[in-house]
């Protein structure tokens, strides 16, 4: 790769194998499964970044699943915000899972100078960066599914720049809490937002923040230097959502921690509509920058509402869409379910490899034998419950083995049924007992 690459110790991470018999490995895999759900992550050497995608397709005989599920209705590509060490494609895992349950595929990635993203200085050129993004979009388009873009904070800046440069590549854009795209917003950030304490004590990513600022300065969509994509492609559906208590937008603030004490006094819909004439801009009452958990007056999650409306769906139909997706998934025969389970669930994969041999289950699934595939799945469910109960009994035994832990959680533990594995105690047991014992042993 050309350009200057900033050095660092380790880049990229791969999913570790699960040791079914190790309590630490077992519980860690349970936690990972709970966090990732149907989302899979891998380091893509061709893009030099960490990729996250909804792993809902039935994998091939090698256990490989496509980036976009061929049975999905569309694919959404997410772009994360900037400036903190938490800014990553992994920020959208929850959204990706919820959209997968509605039959939509998703992709996200660590952008340059964030997470496991590229460190090459060639990414300081916006054209080079946009061509990199386009290579991901075009890969998604190979599925034949319509491609939508979505982003939060700095993410809408990226998505809208792409829409302005390549308006016919995509079907729509959802922009959540766009920040810093006008001189007024940039000035407000410098004088107020940067001093606010509304996002918790999150470590800053100085290199990432500087890179994003440098990109925004080069982007053309907000400066009116590119044709309005909503006019070039009248079918392009662009929706933008911002709260009226948005910390990145001018408004009254208090003197103690600089956070808003009233509604914004700057209407971001005005500059947006100047360059995106046919976009739908919604200012949601009572919410700020981190709006992913916000609910509107009708009880809809505002982020999911905007995703669905951009996709041409209505949030009122969520239950119906979920049921339709479940019905379609239920049509997958047991061999397909077995292959999906092996691909999605590292815990199941650890058990399967330990029980049948490395990769043997995916070959078994390829044989297409319903009864045999169902037997494997049923056996795993039984053995998983037995393994969880085994660990739970060890937790109850901490009364004698690790009394400090037992005394700390005595009230909860004494209420629990010893014949029923209570997984809610597993994380505490892992962090306060198993990891300490393992560290002492080393």
Order of alpha helices (4+ residues) and beta strands (2+ residues): alpha-beta-beta-beta-alpha-beta-alpha-beta-alpha-beta-alpha-alpha-alpha-beta-beta-beta-alpha-beta-alpha-alpha-alpha-alpha-alpha-alpha-alpha-alpha-alpha-alpha-alpha
